[in-house]
């Protein structure tokens, strides 16, 4: 508007009014320039604040992830510890069963037949078995652990031992299986 007034003053040959109007236009532009610079500065400050807020949000997000990772690690550690306790308890039960299985008492014994070749040769020996005693005293999962001498007494011992029964293992008044029980059948000459 001040510039339009300056052009009219020039047309009317009123140069001092034209100069005054141009000075007002320049002043208005300077005010506008200052206002624009202020707005640009405000936009920059707003962007900086927004960037700072985003950086803070990212930092909080990363901290939350770290906390979650630590909690997950703690849960896994607790689970491993829980499983270790369960495993230790199971192992203790197995050891207790093994301890009790050392007190095996045969109820039914079938005497093995001494092999004729071993009698003629004067050979003595043994056969070790590992097995499970069912709650009714019968044997299952019979395995030969060792023998001496090899192959001399195996068949005779196995044929007889399959027919043996043992007193059941009692736990809390109930018969239970004996796991990993061991027993040695010996072949010796009587003096």
Secondary structure, DSSP 4 states (H G I P E B T S, - for coil): -HHHHHHHHHHTT-HHHHHHHHHHHHHHHHHHHHHHHHHHHHHHHHHHHHHHHHHHHHHHHHHHHHHHHHHHHHHHHHHHHHHHHHHHHHHHHHHHHHHHHTT--EEE--PPPPPHHHHHHT--EEEEEEEEE-TTS-EEEEEEEEEESTTTSHHHHHHHHTT-EEPPEEETTEEEPEEEEEEEEEE----
